[in-house]
Amino acid sequence: MYDRSFFRTQLGQAALASIVAMSAFVMLSSHITVTTPVAAIATYEQVEIA
């Protein structure tokens, strides 16, 4: 699909940089631990219009 001559072009280098950036993002985001948020009790008055 892609050969070495493609990656020597400016477009090929931009594509390679994009692939590296996306891979780094996936690797870094997989290390983030997701904690469940604490349920905040909202106290407010409910007004009904009849």
Backbone torsions as a table, in degrees:
resi	resn	phi	psi	omega
1	MET	NA	-57.8	175.3
2	TYR	-114.1	143.7	176.3
3	ASP	-121.5	-179.6	-175.6
4	ARG	-63.7	-32.5	-178.7
5	SER	-68.8	-29.3	176.9
6	PHE	-66.3	-44.0	-177.6
7	PHE	-73.3	-7.7	173.3
8	ARG	-83.8	-17.6	179.3
9	THR	-80.0	165.8	179.9
10	GLN	-66.4	-38.0	177.5
11	LEU	-65.2	-41.1	178.8
12	GLY	-64.8	-38.6	178.1
13	GLN	-68.0	-36.8	176.8
14	ALA	-67.0	-40.0	177.7
15	ALA	-64.0	-41.2	178.8
16	LEU	-65.5	-41.2	177.6
17	ALA	-63.9	-37.6	178.1
18	SER	-66.0	-41.9	178.6
19	ILE	-63.4	-42.4	179.5
20	VAL	-65.6	-41.5	-179.7
21	ALA	-65.3	-42.3	179.2
22	MET	-66.0	-39.1	178.7
23	SER	-65.2	-41.4	178.4
24	ALA	-65.0	-39.1	178.7
25	PHE	-63.3	-42.7	179.6
26	VAL	-65.2	-41.9	-179.7
27	MET	-65.3	-41.7	-178.4
28	LEU	-73.6	-36.9	-178.1
29	SER	-74.7	-20.6	178.4
30	SER	-74.7	-15.2	179.4
31	HIS	-89.7	-8.8	-179.4
32	ILE	-79.1	125.1	178.6
33	THR	-87.5	134.4	-179.7
34	VAL	-98.6	119.8	178.0
35	THR	-101.7	146.8	179.2
36	THR	-75.9	132.9	-178.5
37	PRO	-71.2	146.0	178.4
38	VAL	-75.8	131.6	-178.6
39	ALA	-69.0	115.0	178.6
40	ALA	-86.5	132.0	-180.0
41	ILE	-86.1	114.8	-179.3
42	ALA	-89.6	124.0	177.5
43	THR	-108.3	111.9	178.2
44	TYR	-151.4	157.5	179.9
45	GLU	-89.1	136.2	178.6
46	GLN	-100.1	127.3	-179.3
47	VAL	-111.8	127.5	178.9
48	GLU	-108.9	135.1	177.7
49	ILE	-103.5	122.5	-177.5
50	ALA	-92.3	NA	NA
